[in-house]
Every structure is written in structure tokens, then in C-alpha cells.
Amino acid sequence: MEVMNDCQKATKVIEILKAAEHEPAQLALPMLNKLLDLAHADQEQPLEIEETRADAFLAICEIGKALHHGRPAAHLWALAIGAAERWMSLSAAGSSH
């Protein structure tokens, strides 16, 4: 299995978030749980990238908590996708140096 870099991981997270956003909670929660495998860096990254990855996964956790407790999560999806997009952008910029 190919090891993904941070930019590829962030891209995958965004893809799954956008797909899960339109699913009912019972389908979205397992999709979000699969994202946890992508939460860790395979190599040390600059602090700014580490922070944006952490922000993305904290936002994902907030969605999970809301769905699990039956609370509205509509506003949380945009926050998580935005955080993952920022992570992807910084990762892409960092890998080009």
C-alpha cells in the first residue's frame, strides 16, 4: 500500500467529508471514523501544517459528536471542510519547497 503524503491525506479527507455530509448519521459516522487513520503524519511536518491537520480533525470530531447525539451538524460540515482545505493548501505549499 502506498504511503500518502499530507496533501494526499487532506484531499482524501475533503472527498470523504463532502460525501458524508449528504448521508444520514448512521452512514456518515462510519465514514468519519475511517478518517482517523489519516490523522497522523508519517513524517515530521512544520508546526503550521501540524496545527491545520489538528484543526481539521477537531472539526471532524465535532461533527461526529453532533451526529452521535442527534444534534444539528449542518454548520459544522463547512468548518471541517474549510479546515481540511487549509491543511491541503499548506501541505501542498510545504511539499513544493
C-alpha positions in Angstrom: 0.0 0.0 0.0 1.4 3.4 -1.0 2.1 5.9 1.8 0.2 9.1 1.3 1.7 12.5 2.0 -0.1 15.1 3.9 -1.6 16.8 0.8 -3.0 13.5 -0.4 -4.4 12.7 3.0 -6.1 16.1 3.2 -7.5 15.6 -0.3 -8.9 12.2 0.8 -10.4 13.8 4.0 -12.1 16.5 1.9 -13.5 13.9 -0.5 -14.9 11.8 2.3 -16.3 14.8 4.2 -18.2 16.0 1.1 -19.6 12.5 0.6 -20.6 12.0 4.2 -22.2 15.4 4.5 -25.2 14.3 2.5 -25.7 11.0 4.3 -27.8 10.2 7.3 -26.0 10.0 10.6 -25.9 6.2 10.6 -24.0 6.2 7.3 -21.9 9.4 7.9 -20.5 8.3 11.3 -18.6 5.2 10.0 -17.3 7.3 7.1 -15.9 9.8 9.6 -14.4 7.0 11.8 -12.4 5.9 8.8 -10.8 9.3 8.6 -9.0 8.7 11.9 -6.4 6.6 10.0 -5.4 9.8 8.2 -5.0 11.9 11.3 -1.3 11.1 11.9 1.7 12.4 9.9 4.1 9.8 8.5 6.9 12.3 9.0 7.6 15.4 11.0 5.9 18.5 9.5 6.2 22.2 10.1 4.1 23.4 13.1 1.7 25.3 10.9 0.8 22.1 8.9 0.5 20.1 12.2 -1.8 22.7 13.6 -4.0 22.8 10.5 -4.3 19.0 10.5 -5.3 19.1 14.2 -7.9 21.8 13.4 -9.4 19.6 10.7 -9.6 16.6 12.9 -11.1 18.6 15.8 -13.7 19.9 13.5 -14.4 16.3 12.3 -14.8 15.2 15.9 -17.3 18.0 16.5 -19.4 16.6 13.6 -19.1 13.1 15.0 -20.3 14.3 18.4 -23.2 16.2 17.0 -24.3 13.3 14.8 -23.9 10.8 17.6 -26.1 12.9 19.9 -28.7 13.8 17.3 -27.8 17.5 17.2 -27.8 19.6 14.1 -24.4 19.5 12.3 -25.1 21.4 9.1 -22.9 24.3 10.1 -20.1 22.0 11.2 -19.5 20.4 7.8 -18.4 23.7 6.2 -16.0 24.3 9.1 -14.4 20.8 8.8 -14.2 21.0 5.0 -12.6 24.5 5.3 -10.1 23.3 7.8 -9.2 20.3 5.7 -8.8 22.6 2.6 -6.5 24.8 4.6 -4.5 21.7 5.6 -4.3 20.6 2.0 -3.2 24.0 0.8 -0.4 24.3 3.4 0.7 20.8 2.8 0.9 21.4 -1.0 2.9 24.5 -0.4 5.1 22.8 2.1 5.9 19.9 -0.2 7.0 22.2 -3.0 9.9 23.6 -1.0 
